[in-house]
Amino acid sequence: MKIIIHIENLYKGGIDTFVTNLIQNWPNKKDTFLIISNFNHPNNDFLKQRIGENNTFFTYKVPLFSLMCKKLPDYLNLFIIKILIFIFIIPIQFFLMLKFLILIKGDALLVVNGGYPGGETSRLTNIIWKILGRENNFHNIHNLAVQPKKWIEKKYEGFSDYLLIKSVDKFICVSKTSENFLRKRNLFLALDKVTYIHNGITKINKNKFNLKKHLNISKNSKIYLVLSSYEARKGHEFLIDSFKLVNRKFKNTHLIFIGYLNIFDLTYYELLKKKSIKNIHLLDYIPNASGLINQCDFLLLGSQEYESFGLVALEAMIQKVPVIATNIDAFCEVIGDNDLNLTVDKNDSKAFSNQMIKLLKNRYYRNEVKKYGFKRARLFSEKNMSLQYKEIIFSNFKKK
């Protein structure tokens, strides 16, 4: 069986890790994969290197609405201008994706989307697959669905949802939280072909890059690590405010951010630099950053909204590194119910800093958190994740 995986992405991160984990742990080694990605995805080289010799990687060149809007000067950044661009670009995207997909053969299609509606070519690809008379059509959602606000958006989104639902055999969300958000959209509310499969990670390749040496940090310093792209929703400002309260009492502590910086987030990045103090370090994207977690003492998740899972939490827990997270639904789903108070209100930097200090000072509590996290993380494995995807795709395939 040949499975096509479609990606539209402008950031390096979790989706790339998911795709490579899915392929590397696929139960049937006779199956092959064809990955198609937008040509300007910044992590295409990573994907090429990780998918294995028996699989194929192609890029498609289609103008993306999100990129065009971000390039608009401020005086043109109006809703009506965006609508006109959207009306103009959708037919072009449809024609180019149709032309591209006609040349590609496969037994099943898995569109790996970020949020929903997410990348505009994502829904189009599923719809075109159906128009071409092909079967085994799946849409995979790795973030949260958002609700259209303006009336014209509601009309378009309702029509698009209808076409997509008619085209797709199964919608696979990444968590119960993600599924719940998708069902807030009217046509998905009672839809029986929506499910979720948790991501999984048990193996972390160590990274030889030495953080303390690179930053000239003393060996006995304590490090709080944050792995996330530089987007406002990730809560960098919240974490900086929390860390400052810690650093006032414990001078030998450091906060290190590592993440991908999109050129469209430069203003936000400059704001973070202005808010930073001496012991706060803002680093660019580092390949295999999860392999650096074991060099640090704690991992922080400060997101304020729009998180659907929290793979980096598992990456820390499986390495017995304590996690402190905001109490948004997705993080609570991954970390699980416990008596250790590992999640803190997303608006309370004081409470977050207190948790940072508690883990720093209390060795017994810290060891309990490590033991709990490791046990919890072992419930999420790449092999189990891949097996569940295979079962969904093959159970549908057998019906055709």
N, C-alpha and C positions, 0 to 999 in steps of 0.2 A: 504494500500500500504506500502511495506517495501522498504526503500531507503538505499542503502549502500553508505557510504562516505569513500573514500580512502584518506589517508594522508601519505606522506613521508616527514619528516621534521627533521632537526637537531637543530633547534632553538625554544625557547619559544617566542611567540609573536602573531602577528595579525591573522594568520591563525587559531590558537586555539580559539581566541576570535570570529572570524567569524563563525566557526563551532558551537560553543555553542549558539551564538546569533541566528543563523539560526534555530537550533533545538528548542530552547526555545520559539521562536516566530512563529513557523510553524502554518499556519492557521487551518489545519485539525488535531485535536488532536488524531484522530483514526489512523493516519499514524505512523509508527514506523521507527526507524533508527538503523542501525548497523554501527558503526565506526570501521574501521580497520586502524591501525597505525604501523609503524615500531617500533620494541621493544625498540630501543634505543633513541626514541624521548624523550627529557628531560621534556616534559610537559604532559606526558600520565596521570599522576595522576590528574592533573587539568581537563583534558577532562573527565575522569571517574566520577569525582565529579559533573560535570556540565551538563551532557547529560540527566539526569532524570532517574527515576526508570524503565520506560517502554522501554527504549532503551538499546542496548547492545554494549559492547566495546571488541574488540579483538586486539591482536598484532600479527604481522607476523615477522619472523626472516629470513631476506634476506641480504646477504652481499651487501654493498653500495659502488659504485665506488668512490664517492667523499671522503668517509672516508678512503678508502684504499690508495688513492692518497695523502691525507694529511699526512698519516703516513709514506710515503716514505722518507728516508733520502735525504738530499740535493743532494748528488752525484748521486742519482738514479732518481731524479725528472726531467726526460727528456720526451719529447713528445712521442718518440718511445716506452718508457717503459709504459706510460699511455695507448697508443694504444693497446699494448699487454695485459695489464690488462683488458681493456674494452672488447676486443675480447673474452677473457677468461670468464669474469664475466656475460656478457649478457645472454648466454645460461643457466647459473646456475640460474640467476634471473628469466628467463622465466619459467623454469621447476618448481622452488619453488613457484612462484606466481600462476602458473597453478594448481599445486597440492592444494594450499591453496584455490583458488577461486572455485574449483570443489565442495568443501565441504560447500560453502556458498550459500545460496539462497536469492534472492531478486528480486523486481520488477523493480528497476532502480539503476543505478550506477552513482554517482557523484564523480569524481576524483578531489580533491582540490589540485592544484599544486601551487608552489610558482611562480617562473619565468617560462619562457619557453625557452628551453625544461625542465628545472627544474629537479626534482627527476627522476632518470632513471626508477624506477618502476612505475611511474605515467602513462607514455605512454603505457608501457607494460600491465598494468592492463586494460586499455580501449581496447587494441587490443585483449587480451585474452578473455575479456568479449564477444567480437564479435565472436571470434573463437568458443566459447562455445555455440553460437547460441542464446545468450540472447539479449534482446532489451532494449531501453531507456538508452542510453549510453551518458554521458555528461562529458565534460572536462572543469574545472573551473580554470582560471588563475589569480593569485593575485599579480603578479609583471610584469616585462617587458620581452618581447621576445628578445633574443640576436641573432646576426647573426654569423653563422659559418665562420671561417676565413681561415683555411687550406683546401686544396682541398679534402683531405680524409674525413674531417669533413663535408664538403658540400655534398659529395656523400651520406654519412651515414644519415645526417640530412634530405636530400631530400627524401630518401627512407622511413625514419621513419615518416616524415610528411605525405607522401602519404598513408602509412598504417593506420595512426591515423585518417586522414580525412575520409578514407573509413569505419572506425569503429564507429566514433562518430556521434551522431545525432545533437549535438549543442555544440559550444565552447562559454563559458560565461566568458568574461573578467570582471575585477573589475572596469574599468573606460574606458572612451573614449581614454585616453592616452595609456592604456594597449592594447586596440583593435588596435590602430594605429601602435603600435610597432609590434604586431603579424602580421599585414598585410604587413609588410616589408619583410616577408619571402614569396618567390615566389608563393607557392601553396595556400597561404592564401589571396593573394592580392584581388581577386574578389570573394572569397568564400561567399556564401549567408547564411551559417549557423554559422556565427560569430556575437555575440552581446555583450553587456555589461550591468551589473547591479551594481549600486553603493552600497557600503557597507552602513550600517546605524547604528547609535547609539543614543539613547535618554536617557537611564537610566544608571547612574553611581553609583555603590555601594561605599559608603564612606569607607575609610580605616582608622582604628583607630591608625595605626602606626604614631607617632608624629615626623615629620622630624626635626623640629627645636630643639626639646628636645633631639633627638637622636644625632644630630650633635653639640649640645651646641651652637646654634645660638640664638642671642637675638631676642625678640619678634618683635621689630620694624625693623628688617632687611628685605630687599627686596630679593626675591628668583626668579631666572631664572631657570626653570626646563627643563630637556631634558630626554625623555623616548625613548630609542632605544638600540638595541643590540650593543655591542662594535665591529662594523665593520667599516672599513675605509670609505666606501661609505656614511656612516651616517653623516660625517662632524664634528666629535668631535674636531679635530684640528682647523678647521675654527671657531667653536664656542668658543673655548678657546682663540684664538687670538682676536676675537671680544669682549669677556668679559673682557679681560685684559685692553682694551681701556676704557671700562666703569668703571672698578674698580679703575683705576687711579684717576678718578674724584669723584666717589661715593664709599667710602670705606666700607659702610655698605650694600654692595650687595654680593650675593652668587650665584654661579653657581653649580647646583646639577645634576649630571648624574645618571640615574638609568637604568640598562639594563642587559640582559643576556650576560655572557662572555663564549664563546666557547673556549675550551682549545687550539684550533688552532689559536685564535686571541690574544694569550698572549703577543706576541711581540709588537703588536699594542697597547695593553693595557699598557704595560710598557713604551712605548713612550709617551702616554698620561700622565702618572704619572710624567714623567720627565718634561713635559711642564707645568704642573699645578703649581699654586701658592696657598697661604694659604686659600683663600676663594673659591677654587674649590674642589668639593667633588665627588669622583667616587665610587658609591655604586653598589653592586651586584643587581641581579634581586630580586624584591619584588613582591609577589603575589598581584593582584589587584592594580597595580601601578597607573592605571588611577584614582583610588579613592584618590590619594594623590595630584592630580592636584589642587584641591580647597584650598590646604594649601599654594600654591605658588602664586606669583604675575603675572608671565608671563611664557608662554610655548614657547620653541624654537625648530624649525625644521631646521637643518643645512645641510641636505643631499645634496650631490654634484651630485649624479646620481642614476639611477636604483630605482626610486620610482614610484609606479603605482597608489597610492591613497593618503594616509595620514589620517588614522583612528584616530590617536592620536590628530590631529588638531580638528576633530569633538568633541572628548572627552573633549577638553579644551573649545571649543566654546560653547558647550551646558551647561557648568558650568560657563559661563561668565568670563573666563580667557583669556586675550588677547594673540594672537598667532603672532609670528614673524617667517617667513619662507623664505627659499631661493626660487627663482623664477623658479624652475623646473616645467614642465608641469603639473604633477600630483597634486602638491600643489596648483597651480593656479586654477585647475579644481575644487578642493574641496572648496577653499576659495572664489572663484568667482570674477567677475569683480566688482570693487569698486573704490571709490575716496580716500581711506584711505592709499594707498601705503603699504599694509600689507606684500608684498613679496619684497625681495631684491636680487640683483644679487648674484649668488652663489660664485662668485670670489671676492667679495668686502667686506672684513671684516670691513673696515672703515664705509661703508654705513650701514652695519648690526648693528654695535655698535651705530651709530647715531639713528637708529630706536629704539634700546633698550633704549637709553637715552630719546628720545622723549616721549615714553610711560611712562617712569619713572617720568618725570618732568611735563608733561602736563595732568592734571586731566580731562579736558574737552575732549581732544582727546582720552584719555584712555577709558572714558565712552562711547564715540561714537563707538570705536572699540568693546567694550563689547556688545553693543546693536546690532551692525551689525552682529557680530559673532553668537550670540544666535539666531537671526532671520534666518541666513543662515543655521545653523546646524539643525534647525527643519525641513528643507527640506529632510533630510536624516534620515529615521527611520528604525529600525530593522524589524518592522511589514511590512512595504512597501517592504523592501528588500526580506523578506521571501515569501511574497505573489507573487512577480515577479518570484522567483525561482520555486515556486509551479506551477504557470501558465505555465512556459516553460516546466517543466517536465510532467505535466498532459496533456497539449495540444499535446505533442508528444505521450504520452501514449494512448490517445484516438484514435490516427491514426493507431495504431498497430492492 
